[in-house]
Amino acid sequence: MERGQPPEIDFPRLLASYGAVQLAGNLRGVLRLLDEALEKGASVTELQCHVIQVAQRELGRLWQGNLIGIAQEHRATAISQVALAHLFSRAQPAPPQGVSVAVACVEGELHEMAARLLSDFLELAGFTVMYLGANLPTDSLLSLLEQEPPDVLALSVTMVFNIPALRRAVAEVRGRLGPGLPILIGGPAIDDIPGLVAELGVGSSGPAPAQLEAAVLRAVEQRLH
């Protein structure tokens, strides 16, 4: 390492520490770990992607494997939600892109961490984000889209049993608003249904912020053409 350069962050080690402190229910300990990493030169995006996002996936694996209870999972997720807000307050957003994105979990989807991460990524990349949270009734989504039409709609699904709600939401948005509004879909459940993106005729992206930003810009460009 050259003199004056910040030390490299050992993200696997940081992730392990984060997960242990998170599962112990130690919110202040989690925030302290993130602040120390920021001081050492880690970026907010790196901490979002390589620590919080990965920790949440591991949390889901532990819960699905009955290695932790639902109360532990809820407590740990609540800690990550505060951690995301903490990082967001420390970040410097990019210049405005002039593109608005509405982000929502489909009706019945109670897990909003994927959508929350997506919203933070986009807002820090300079997009105007309308975050609509978990379990948004499709009728309410349609009403808001008519009143405040965005440039792009992003729908999140974490649990596979909510895929039918996603199908209904896409169909009803198109039925009410027409085919002009670009729709992106994302969330862990999407990967479990091969061909879903093509079936619905929507866009998708990978989990990295750069992939997400590119997907939004591509959707806007296709709309203009």
Secondary structure, 3 states (H helix, E strand, C coil): CCCCCCCCCCHHHHHHHHHHHHHCCCHHHHHHHHHHHHHCCCCHHHHHHHHHHHHHHHHHHHHHCCCCCHHHHHHHHHHHHHHHHHHHHHCCCCCCCCCEEEEEECCCCCCCHHHHHHHHHHHHCCCEEEECCCCCCHHHHHHHHHHCCCCEEEEECCCHHHHHHHHHHHHHHHHHHCCCCCEEEECHHHHHCCCHHHHHCCECCCCCHHHHHHHHHHHHHHHHC
